[in-house]
Amino acid sequence: MKYTEIKDKTAAELATMLKEKKVLLFTLKQKLKTMQLSNPKEISEVKKDIARINTAINALK
C-alpha cells in the first residue's frame, strides 16, 4: 500500500483501515508465535502500512 493511495481517503475510512491493520498485525504475531506464519516479512509490511495510515491521519489535522 502506497501513501498516494491513502492520502485521498476520509478520516473515517482511515480509522477503519487502521483498525483492520492492527487486528491483522495481532493475528500475524499470534501465527508467528505458533509457527504457522510462512512469511515473517508480512509483519514488517503491516507495521509500515499502519505508520502510513497514521501519517495520513495526522496530515488531515
PQR file of N, CA, C, O and H, with PARSE charges and radii, in Angstrom:
ATOM      1  N   MET A   1       0.832  -1.162   0.000 -0.4000 1.5000
ATOM      2  CA  MET A   1       0.000   0.000   0.000 -0.0000 2.0000
ATOM      3  C   MET A   1       0.888   1.240   0.000  0.5500 1.7000
ATOM      4  O   MET A   1       1.823   1.352   0.793 -0.5500 1.4000
ATOM      5  N   LYS A   2       0.582   2.156  -0.893 -0.4000 1.5000
ATOM      6  CA  LYS A   2       1.363   3.385  -1.024 -0.0000 2.0000
ATOM      7  C   LYS A   2       0.636   4.542  -0.353  0.5500 1.7000
ATOM      8  O   LYS A   2      -0.585   4.524  -0.194 -0.5500 1.4000
ATOM      9  H   LYS A   2      -0.178   2.065  -1.537  0.4000 1.0000
ATOM     10  N   TYR A   3       1.413   5.547   0.038 -0.4000 1.5000
ATOM     11  CA  TYR A   3       0.832   6.723   0.682 -0.0000 2.0000
ATOM     12  C   TYR A   3      -0.116   7.449  -0.262  0.5500 1.7000
ATOM     13  O   TYR A   3      -1.108   8.027   0.184 -0.5500 1.4000
ATOM     14  H   TYR A   3       2.405   5.561  -0.091  0.4000 1.0000
ATOM     15  N   THR A   4       0.173   7.428  -1.553 -0.4000 1.5000
ATOM     16  CA  THR A   4      -0.684   8.120  -2.514 -0.0000 2.0000
ATOM     17  C   THR A   4      -2.077   7.500  -2.564  0.5500 1.7000
ATOM     18  O   THR A   4      -3.048   8.192  -2.871 -0.5500 1.4000
ATOM     19  H   THR A   4       0.978   6.959  -1.915  0.4000 1.0000
ATOM     20  N   GLU A   5      -2.187   6.209  -2.265 -0.4000 1.5000
ATOM     21  CA  GLU A   5      -3.493   5.557  -2.228 -0.0000 2.0000
ATOM     22  C   GLU A   5      -4.271   5.956  -0.981  0.5500 1.7000
ATOM     23  O   GLU A   5      -5.502   5.948  -0.985 -0.5500 1.4000
ATOM     24  H   GLU A   5      -1.398   5.648  -2.016  0.4000 1.0000
ATOM     25  N   ILE A   6      -3.561   6.301   0.075 -0.4000 1.5000
ATOM     26  CA  ILE A   6      -4.187   6.557   1.363 -0.0000 2.0000
ATOM     27  C   ILE A   6      -4.587   8.019   1.538  0.5500 1.7000
ATOM     28  O   ILE A   6      -5.604   8.306   2.170 -0.5500 1.4000
ATOM     29  H   ILE A   6      -2.561   6.308   0.078  0.4000 1.0000
ATOM     30  N   LYS A   7      -3.816   8.934   0.995 -0.4000 1.5000
ATOM     31  CA  LYS A   7      -3.988  10.357   1.325 -0.0000 2.0000
ATOM     32  C   LYS A   7      -5.315  10.944   0.871  0.5500 1.7000
ATOM     33  O   LYS A   7      -5.723  11.986   1.383 -0.5500 1.4000
ATOM     34  H   LYS A   7      -2.990   8.701   0.481  0.4000 1.0000
ATOM     35  N   ASP A   8      -6.004  10.307  -0.076 -0.4000 1.5000
ATOM     36  CA  ASP A   8      -7.264  10.846  -0.585 -0.0000 2.0000
ATOM     37  C   ASP A   8      -8.481  10.355   0.195  0.5500 1.7000
ATOM     38  O   ASP A   8      -9.607  10.744  -0.115 -0.5500 1.4000
ATOM     39  H   ASP A   8      -5.673   9.460  -0.491  0.4000 1.0000
ATOM     40  N   LYS A   9      -8.274   9.515   1.194 -0.4000 1.5000
ATOM     41  CA  LYS A   9      -9.383   8.950   1.946 -0.0000 2.0000
ATOM     42  C   LYS A   9      -9.808   9.882   3.081  0.5500 1.7000
ATOM     43  O   LYS A   9      -9.051  10.752   3.513 -0.5500 1.4000
ATOM     44  H   LYS A   9      -7.360   9.199   1.446  0.4000 1.0000
ATOM     45  N   THR A  10     -11.035   9.676   3.548 -0.4000 1.5000
ATOM     46  CA  THR A  10     -11.546  10.486   4.658 -0.0000 2.0000
ATOM     47  C   THR A  10     -11.017   9.941   5.978  0.5500 1.7000
ATOM     48  O   THR A  10     -10.433   8.859   6.035 -0.5500 1.4000
ATOM     49  H   THR A  10     -11.649   8.970   3.198  0.4000 1.0000
ATOM     50  N   ALA A  11     -11.236  10.719   7.040 -0.4000 1.5000
ATOM     51  CA  ALA A  11     -10.751  10.322   8.362 -0.0000 2.0000
ATOM     52  C   ALA A  11     -11.444   9.051   8.841  0.5500 1.7000
ATOM     53  O   ALA A  11     -10.814   8.218   9.492 -0.5500 1.4000
ATOM     54  H   ALA A  11     -11.710  11.598   6.994  0.4000 1.0000
ATOM     55  N   ALA A  12     -12.720   8.890   8.533 -0.4000 1.5000
ATOM     56  CA  ALA A  12     -13.455   7.694   8.962 -0.0000 2.0000
ATOM     57  C   ALA A  12     -12.924   6.450   8.252  0.5500 1.7000
ATOM     58  O   ALA A  12     -12.762   5.395   8.865 -0.5500 1.4000
ATOM     59  H   ALA A  12     -13.231   9.567   8.004  0.4000 1.0000
ATOM     60  N   GLU A  13     -12.659   6.584   6.965 -0.4000 1.5000
ATOM     61  CA  GLU A  13     -12.101   5.453   6.214 -0.0000 2.0000
ATOM     62  C   GLU A  13     -10.721   5.079   6.743  0.5500 1.7000
ATOM     63  O   GLU A  13     -10.394   3.899   6.863 -0.5500 1.4000
ATOM     64  H   GLU A  13     -12.792   7.441   6.466  0.4000 1.0000
ATOM     65  N   LEU A  14      -9.922   6.083   7.056 -0.4000 1.5000
ATOM     66  CA  LEU A  14      -8.583   5.827   7.583 -0.0000 2.0000
ATOM     67  C   LEU A  14      -8.658   5.138   8.941  0.5500 1.7000
ATOM     68  O   LEU A  14      -7.856   4.253   9.238 -0.5500 1.4000
ATOM     69  H   LEU A  14     -10.188   7.042   6.958  0.4000 1.0000
ATOM     70  N   ALA A  15      -9.616   5.542   9.758 -0.4000 1.5000
ATOM     71  CA  ALA A  15      -9.756   4.930  11.080 -0.0000 2.0000
ATOM     72  C   ALA A  15     -10.139   3.459  10.962  0.5500 1.7000
ATOM     73  O   ALA A  15      -9.632   2.624  11.711 -0.5500 1.4000
ATOM     74  H   ALA A  15     -10.268   6.261   9.516  0.4000 1.0000
ATOM     75  N   THR A  16     -11.034   3.136  10.020 -0.4000 1.5000
ATOM     76  CA  THR A  16     -11.413   1.728   9.844 -0.0000 2.0000
ATOM     77  C   THR A  16     -10.252   0.916   9.281  0.5500 1.7000
ATOM     78  O   THR A  16     -10.039  -0.230   9.677 -0.5500 1.4000
ATOM     79  H   THR A  16     -11.446   3.814   9.412  0.4000 1.0000
ATOM     80  N   MET A  17      -9.498   1.515   8.349 -0.4000 1.5000
ATOM     81  CA  MET A  17      -8.327   0.825   7.809 -0.0000 2.0000
ATOM     82  C   MET A  17      -7.299   0.567   8.894  0.5500 1.7000
ATOM     83  O   MET A  17      -6.689  -0.501   8.938 -0.5500 1.4000
ATOM     84  H   MET A  17      -9.670   2.446   8.027  0.4000 1.0000
ATOM     85  N   LEU A  18      -7.107   1.551   9.776 -0.4000 1.5000
ATOM     86  CA  LEU A  18      -6.140   1.413  10.862 -0.0000 2.0000
ATOM     87  C   LEU A  18      -6.547   0.274  11.794  0.5500 1.7000
ATOM     88  O   LEU A  18      -5.708  -0.524  12.213 -0.5500 1.4000
ATOM     89  H   LEU A  18      -7.603   2.418   9.740  0.4000 1.0000
ATOM     90  N   LYS A  19      -7.822   0.204  12.112 -0.4000 1.5000
ATOM     91  CA  LYS A  19      -8.311  -0.856  12.994 -0.0000 2.0000
ATOM     92  C   LYS A  19      -8.119  -2.231  12.360  0.5500 1.7000
ATOM     93  O   LYS A  19      -7.712  -3.178  13.034 -0.5500 1.4000
ATOM     94  H   LYS A  19      -8.504   0.852  11.772  0.4000 1.0000
ATOM     95  N   GLU A  20      -8.412  -2.338  11.063 -0.4000 1.5000
ATOM     96  CA  GLU A  20      -8.239  -3.611  10.352 -0.0000 2.0000
ATOM     97  C   GLU A  20      -6.773  -4.039  10.347  0.5500 1.7000
ATOM     98  O   GLU A  20      -6.463  -5.211  10.563 -0.5500 1.4000
ATOM     99  H   GLU A  20      -8.742  -1.569  10.516  0.4000 1.0000
ATOM    100  N   LYS A  21      -5.878  -3.092  10.101 -0.4000 1.5000
ATOM    101  CA  LYS A  21      -4.451  -3.421  10.048 -0.0000 2.0000
ATOM    102  C   LYS A  21      -3.927  -3.831  11.417  0.5500 1.7000
ATOM    103  O   LYS A  21      -3.074  -4.714  11.513 -0.5500 1.4000
ATOM    104  H   LYS A  21      -6.130  -2.140   9.926  0.4000 1.0000
ATOM    105  N   LYS A  22      -4.429  -3.198  12.482 -0.4000 1.5000
ATOM    106  CA  LYS A  22      -3.986  -3.572  13.819 -0.0000 2.0000
ATOM    107  C   LYS A  22      -4.458  -4.968  14.186  0.5500 1.7000
ATOM    108  O   LYS A  22      -3.731  -5.717  14.840 -0.5500 1.4000
ATOM    109  H   LYS A  22      -5.121  -2.481  12.404  0.4000 1.0000
ATOM    110  N   VAL A  23      -5.673  -5.327  13.771 -0.4000 1.5000
ATOM    111  CA  VAL A  23      -6.174  -6.684  14.010 -0.0000 2.0000
ATOM    112  C   VAL A  23      -5.345  -7.684  13.210  0.5500 1.7000
ATOM    113  O   VAL A  23      -5.005  -8.756  13.710 -0.5500 1.4000
ATOM    114  H   VAL A  23      -6.263  -4.719  13.241  0.4000 1.0000
ATOM    115  N   LEU A  24      -5.023  -7.331  11.966 -0.4000 1.5000
ATOM    116  CA  LEU A  24      -4.195  -8.199  11.135 -0.0000 2.0000
ATOM    117  C   LEU A  24      -2.811  -8.386  11.750  0.5500 1.7000
ATOM    118  O   LEU A  24      -2.274  -9.494  11.749 -0.5500 1.4000
ATOM    119  H   LEU A  24      -5.300  -6.460  11.559  0.4000 1.0000
ATOM    120  N   LEU A  25      -2.240  -7.318  12.269 -0.4000 1.5000
ATOM    121  CA  LEU A  25      -0.932  -7.408  12.917 -0.0000 2.0000
ATOM    122  C   LEU A  25      -0.990  -8.341  14.126  0.5500 1.7000
ATOM    123  O   LEU A  25      -0.077  -9.138  14.341 -0.5500 1.4000
ATOM    124  H   LEU A  25      -2.677  -6.418  12.269  0.4000 1.0000
ATOM    125  N   PHE A  26      -2.055  -8.242  14.908 -0.4000 1.5000
ATOM    126  CA  PHE A  26      -2.220  -9.104  16.071 -0.0000 2.0000
ATOM    127  C   PHE A  26      -2.286 -10.569  15.647  0.5500 1.7000
ATOM    128  O   PHE A  26      -1.630 -11.416  16.254 -0.5500 1.4000
ATOM    129  H   PHE A  26      -2.796  -7.595  14.733  0.4000 1.0000
ATOM    130  N   THR A  27      -3.068 -10.876  14.615 -0.4000 1.5000
ATOM    131  CA  THR A  27      -3.183 -12.265  14.167 -0.0000 2.0000
ATOM    132  C   THR A  27      -1.867 -12.774  13.592  0.5500 1.7000
ATOM    133  O   THR A  27      -1.512 -13.937  13.786 -0.5500 1.4000
ATOM    134  H   THR A  27      -3.601 -10.188  14.123  0.4000 1.0000
ATOM    135  N   LEU A  28      -1.135 -11.904  12.880 -0.4000 1.5000
ATOM    136  CA  LEU A  28       0.161 -12.327  12.338 -0.0000 2.0000
ATOM    137  C   LEU A  28       1.147 -12.627  13.455  0.5500 1.7000
ATOM    138  O   LEU A  28       1.922 -13.580  13.363 -0.5500 1.4000
ATOM    139  H   LEU A  28      -1.423 -10.959  12.722  0.4000 1.0000
ATOM    140  N   LYS A  29       1.121 -11.813  14.516 -0.4000 1.5000
ATOM    141  CA  LYS A  29       2.018 -12.068  15.645 -0.0000 2.0000
ATOM    142  C   LYS A  29       1.662 -13.391  16.325  0.5500 1.7000
ATOM    143  O   LYS A  29       2.548 -14.132  16.751 -0.5500 1.4000
ATOM    144  H   LYS A  29       0.491 -11.040  14.590  0.4000 1.0000
ATOM    145  N   GLN A  30       0.375 -13.680  16.425 -0.4000 1.5000
ATOM    146  CA  GLN A  30      -0.049 -14.944  17.025 -0.0000 2.0000
ATOM    147  C   GLN A  30       0.407 -16.123  16.174  0.5500 1.7000
ATOM    148  O   GLN A  30       0.872 -17.133  16.700 -0.5500 1.4000
ATOM    149  H   GLN A  30      -0.345 -13.078  16.080  0.4000 1.0000
ATOM    150  N   LYS A  31       0.271 -15.989  14.855 -0.4000 1.5000
ATOM    151  CA  LYS A  31       0.718 -17.052  13.956 -0.0000 2.0000
ATOM    152  C   LYS A  31       2.225 -17.256  14.047  0.5500 1.7000
ATOM    153  O   LYS A  31       2.712 -18.383  13.947 -0.5500 1.4000
ATOM    154  H   LYS A  31      -0.107 -15.168  14.427  0.4000 1.0000
ATOM    155  N   LEU A  32       2.966 -16.160  14.237 -0.4000 1.5000
ATOM    156  CA  LEU A  32       4.413 -16.259  14.367 -0.0000 2.0000
ATOM    157  C   LEU A  32       4.787 -17.042  15.621  0.5500 1.7000
ATOM    158  O   LEU A  32       5.703 -17.863  15.598 -0.5500 1.4000
ATOM    159  H   LEU A  32       2.571 -15.245  14.318  0.4000 1.0000
ATOM    160  N   LYS A  33       4.075 -16.784  16.710 -0.4000 1.5000
ATOM    161  CA  LYS A  33       4.365 -17.473  17.966 -0.0000 2.0000
ATOM    162  C   LYS A  33       4.069 -18.961  17.885  0.5500 1.7000
ATOM    163  O   LYS A  33       4.748 -19.769  18.518 -0.5500 1.4000
ATOM    164  H   LYS A  33       3.331 -16.116  16.728  0.4000 1.0000
ATOM    165  N   THR A  34       3.051 -19.327  17.103 -0.4000 1.5000
ATOM    166  CA  THR A  34       2.670 -20.740  16.998 -0.0000 2.0000
ATOM    167  C   THR A  34       3.286 -21.416  15.774  0.5500 1.7000
ATOM    168  O   THR A  34       2.898 -22.526  15.407 -0.5500 1.4000
ATOM    169  H   THR A  34       2.499 -18.671  16.589  0.4000 1.0000
ATOM    170  N   MET A  35       4.249 -20.739  15.148 -0.4000 1.5000
ATOM    171  CA  MET A  35       4.980 -21.280  13.995 -0.0000 2.0000
ATOM    172  C   MET A  35       4.078 -21.587  12.794  0.5500 1.7000
ATOM    173  O   MET A  35       4.343 -22.526  12.044 -0.5500 1.4000
ATOM    174  H   MET A  35       4.564 -19.838  15.446  0.4000 1.0000
ATOM    175  N   GLN A  36       3.024 -20.804  12.614 -0.4000 1.5000
ATOM    176  CA  GLN A  36       2.130 -21.005  11.474 -0.0000 2.0000
ATOM    177  C   GLN A  36       2.345 -19.968  10.377  0.5500 1.7000
ATOM    178  O   GLN A  36       1.741 -20.053   9.308 -0.5500 1.4000
ATOM    179  H   GLN A  36       2.809 -20.041  13.223  0.4000 1.0000
ATOM    180  N   LEU A  37       3.191 -19.007  10.638 -0.4000 1.5000
ATOM    181  CA  LEU A  37       3.421 -17.930   9.671 -0.0000 2.0000
ATOM    182  C   LEU A  37       4.517 -18.352   8.700  0.5500 1.7000
ATOM    183  O   LEU A  37       5.638 -18.661   9.103 -0.5500 1.4000
ATOM    184  H   LEU A  37       3.682 -18.937  11.506  0.4000 1.0000
ATOM    185  N   SER A  38       4.175 -18.360   7.419 -0.4000 1.5000
ATOM    186  CA  SER A  38       5.145 -18.810   6.421 -0.0000 2.0000
ATOM    187  C   SER A  38       6.105 -17.690   6.006  0.5500 1.7000
ATOM    188  O   SER A  38       7.252 -17.957   5.647 -0.5500 1.4000
ATOM    189  H   SER A  38       3.264 -18.109   7.091  0.4000 1.0000
ATOM    190  N   ASN A  39       5.637 -16.439   6.053 -0.4000 1.5000
ATOM    191  CA  ASN A  39       6.479 -15.316   5.639 -0.0000 2.0000
ATOM    192  C   ASN A  39       6.516 -14.259   6.749  0.5500 1.7000
ATOM    193  O   ASN A  39       5.607 -13.433   6.825 -0.5500 1.4000
ATOM    194  H   ASN A  39       4.705 -16.222   6.344  0.4000 1.0000
ATOM    195  N   PRO A  40       7.527 -14.263   7.598 -0.5600 1.5000
ATOM    196  CA  PRO A  40       7.601 -13.303   8.698  0.2800 2.0000
ATOM    197  C   PRO A  40       7.734 -11.844   8.241  0.5500 1.7000
ATOM    198  O   PRO A  40       7.503 -10.923   9.024 -0.5500 1.4000
ATOM    199  N   LYS A  41       8.102 -11.641   6.992 -0.4000 1.5000
ATOM    200  CA  LYS A  41       8.250 -10.284   6.461 -0.0000 2.0000
ATOM    201  C   LYS A  41       6.902  -9.556   6.407  0.5500 1.7000
ATOM    202  O   LYS A  41       6.862  -8.327   6.348 -0.5500 1.4000
ATOM    203  H   LYS A  41       8.291 -12.389   6.356  0.4000 1.0000
ATOM    204  N   GLU A  42       5.806 -10.312   6.426 -0.4000 1.5000
ATOM    205  CA  GLU A  42       4.477  -9.704   6.402 -0.0000 2.0000
ATOM    206  C   GLU A  42       4.272  -8.779   7.597  0.5500 1.7000
ATOM    207  O   GLU A  42       3.600  -7.754   7.482 -0.5500 1.4000
ATOM    208  H   GLU A  42       5.838 -11.310   6.473  0.4000 1.0000
ATOM    209  N   ILE A  43       4.844  -9.135   8.734 -0.4000 1.5000
ATOM    210  CA  ILE A  43       4.669  -8.327   9.945 -0.0000 2.0000
ATOM    211  C   ILE A  43       5.242  -6.935   9.741  0.5500 1.7000
ATOM    212  O   ILE A  43       4.604  -5.946  10.105 -0.5500 1.4000
ATOM    213  H   ILE A  43       5.389  -9.968   8.828  0.4000 1.0000
ATOM    214  N   SER A  44       6.427  -6.842   9.169 -0.4000 1.5000
ATOM    215  CA  SER A  44       7.033  -5.521   8.955 -0.0000 2.0000
ATOM    216  C   SER A  44       6.252  -4.727   7.907  0.5500 1.7000
ATOM    217  O   SER A  44       6.162  -3.503   8.006 -0.5500 1.4000
ATOM    218  H   SER A  44       6.945  -7.644   8.873  0.4000 1.0000
ATOM    219  N   GLU A  45       5.691  -5.404   6.911 -0.4000 1.5000
ATOM    220  CA  GLU A  45       4.895  -4.706   5.900 -0.0000 2.0000
ATOM    221  C   GLU A  45       3.633  -4.110   6.522  0.5500 1.7000
ATOM    222  O   GLU A  45       3.254  -2.982   6.205 -0.5500 1.4000
ATOM    223  H   GLU A  45       5.765  -6.398   6.831  0.4000 1.0000
ATOM    224  N   VAL A  46       2.990  -4.862   7.401 -0.4000 1.5000
ATOM    225  CA  VAL A  46       1.777  -4.371   8.056 -0.0000 2.0000
ATOM    226  C   VAL A  46       2.111  -3.214   8.985  0.5500 1.7000
ATOM    227  O   VAL A  46       1.349  -2.252   9.073 -0.5500 1.4000
ATOM    228  H   VAL A  46       3.298  -5.778   7.659  0.4000 1.0000
ATOM    229  N   LYS A  47       3.250  -3.296   9.683 -0.4000 1.5000
ATOM    230  CA  LYS A  47       3.666  -2.200  10.558 -0.0000 2.0000
ATOM    231  C   LYS A  47       3.891  -0.921   9.748  0.5500 1.7000
ATOM    232  O   LYS A  47       3.527   0.169  10.189 -0.5500 1.4000
ATOM    233  H   LYS A  47       3.869  -4.078   9.611  0.4000 1.0000
ATOM    234  N   LYS A  48       4.486  -1.058   8.574 -0.4000 1.5000
ATOM    235  CA  LYS A  48       4.728   0.101   7.720 -0.0000 2.0000
ATOM    236  C   LYS A  48       3.407   0.671   7.203  0.5500 1.7000
ATOM    237  O   LYS A  48       3.260   1.888   7.091 -0.5500 1.4000
ATOM    238  H   LYS A  48       4.781  -1.943   8.216  0.4000 1.0000
ATOM    239  N   ASP A  49       2.441  -0.207   6.886 -0.4000 1.5000
ATOM    240  CA  ASP A  49       1.126   0.262   6.462 -0.0000 2.0000
ATOM    241  C   ASP A  49       0.448   1.044   7.583  0.5500 1.7000
ATOM    242  O   ASP A  49      -0.179   2.073   7.332 -0.5500 1.4000
ATOM    243  H   ASP A  49       2.561  -1.195   6.977  0.4000 1.0000
ATOM    244  N   ILE A  50       0.570   0.559   8.821 -0.4000 1.5000
ATOM    245  CA  ILE A  50      -0.010   1.258   9.967 -0.0000 2.0000
ATOM    246  C   ILE A  50       0.629   2.633  10.108  0.5500 1.7000
ATOM    247  O   ILE A  50      -0.066   3.613  10.378 -0.5500 1.4000
ATOM    248  H   ILE A  50       1.079  -0.278   9.025  0.4000 1.0000
ATOM    249  N   ALA A  51       1.932   2.716   9.929 -0.4000 1.5000
ATOM    250  CA  ALA A  51       2.631   4.002  10.026 -0.0000 2.0000
ATOM    251  C   ALA A  51       2.171   4.950   8.921  0.5500 1.7000
ATOM    252  O   ALA A  51       2.007   6.146   9.162 -0.5500 1.4000
ATOM    253  H   ALA A  51       2.496   1.920   9.710  0.4000 1.0000
ATOM    254  N   ARG A  52       1.962   4.431   7.719 -0.4000 1.5000
ATOM    255  CA  ARG A  52       1.485   5.275   6.621 -0.0000 2.0000
ATOM    256  C   ARG A  52       0.079   5.811   6.915  0.5500 1.7000
ATOM    257  O   ARG A  52      -0.217   6.976   6.650 -0.5500 1.4000
ATOM    258  H   ARG A  52       2.095   3.459   7.523  0.4000 1.0000
ATOM    259  N   ILE A  53      -0.776   4.955   7.459 -0.4000 1.5000
ATOM    260  CA  ILE A  53      -2.140   5.390   7.781 -0.0000 2.0000
ATOM    261  C   ILE A  53      -2.099   6.448   8.875  0.5500 1.7000
ATOM    262  O   ILE A  53      -2.827   7.439   8.803 -0.5500 1.4000
ATOM    263  H   ILE A  53      -0.535   4.008   7.674  0.4000 1.0000
ATOM    264  N   ASN A  54      -1.251   6.250   9.895 -0.4000 1.5000
ATOM    265  CA  ASN A  54      -1.131   7.252  10.962 -0.0000 2.0000
ATOM    266  C   ASN A  54      -0.610   8.583  10.413  0.5500 1.7000
ATOM    267  O   ASN A  54      -1.033   9.649  10.861 -0.5500 1.4000
ATOM    268  H   ASN A  54      -0.660   5.446   9.954  0.4000 1.0000
ATOM    269  N   THR A  55       0.297   8.521   9.456 -0.4000 1.5000
ATOM    270  CA  THR A  55       0.807   9.736   8.830 -0.0000 2.0000
ATOM    271  C   THR A  55      -0.312  10.473   8.108  0.5500 1.7000
ATOM    272  O   THR A  55      -0.423  11.696   8.202 -0.5500 1.4000
ATOM    273  H   THR A  55       0.640   7.656   9.092  0.4000 1.0000
ATOM    274  N   ALA A  56      -1.137   9.726   7.390 -0.4000 1.5000
ATOM    275  CA  ALA A  56      -2.251  10.351   6.663 -0.0000 2.0000
ATOM    276  C   ALA A  56      -3.268  10.950   7.628  0.5500 1.7000
ATOM    277  O   ALA A  56      -3.823  12.015   7.356 -0.5500 1.4000
ATOM    278  H   ALA A  56      -1.047   8.733   7.314  0.4000 1.0000
ATOM    279  N   ILE A  57      -3.519  10.281   8.749 -0.4000 1.5000
ATOM    280  CA  ILE A  57      -4.459  10.808   9.744 -0.0000 2.0000
ATOM    281  C   ILE A  57      -3.914  12.115  10.325  0.5500 1.7000
ATOM    282  O   ILE A  57      -4.657  13.084  10.480 -0.5500 1.4000
ATOM    283  H   ILE A  57      -3.069   9.416   8.970  0.4000 1.0000
ATOM    284  N   ASN A  58      -2.622  12.142  10.646 -0.4000 1.5000
ATOM    285  CA  ASN A  58      -2.020  13.356  11.205 -0.0000 2.0000
ATOM    286  C   ASN A  58      -1.968  14.485  10.179  0.5500 1.7000
ATOM    287  O   ASN A  58      -2.016  15.657  10.551 -0.5500 1.4000
ATOM    288  H   ASN A  58      -2.019  11.355  10.521  0.4000 1.0000
ATOM    289  N   ALA A  59      -1.870  14.149   8.904 -0.4000 1.5000
ATOM    290  CA  ALA A  59      -1.850  15.180   7.862 -0.0000 2.0000
ATOM    291  C   ALA A  59      -3.219  15.852   7.717  0.5500 1.7000
ATOM    292  O   ALA A  59      -3.308  16.997   7.275 -0.5500 1.4000
ATOM    293  H   ALA A  59      -1.831  13.197   8.601  0.4000 1.0000
ATOM    294  N   LEU A  60      -4.278  15.140   8.088 -0.4000 1.5000
ATOM    295  CA  LEU A  60      -5.623  15.714   7.997 -0.0000 2.0000
ATOM    296  C   LEU A  60      -5.893  16.711   9.123  0.5500 1.7000
ATOM    297  O   LEU A  60      -6.783  17.553   9.000 -0.5500 1.4000
ATOM    298  H   LEU A  60      -4.207  14.209   8.447  0.4000 1.0000
ATOM    299  N   LYS A  61      -5.155  16.626  10.191 -0.4000 1.5000
ATOM    300  CA  LYS A  61      -5.389  17.516  11.341 -0.0000 2.0000
ATOM    301  C   LYS A  61      -4.925  18.919  11.070  0.5500 1.7000
ATOM    302  O   LYS A  61      -5.050  19.787  11.934 -0.5500 1.4000
ATOM    303  H   LYS A  61      -4.433  15.942  10.290  0.4000 1.0000
TER
END
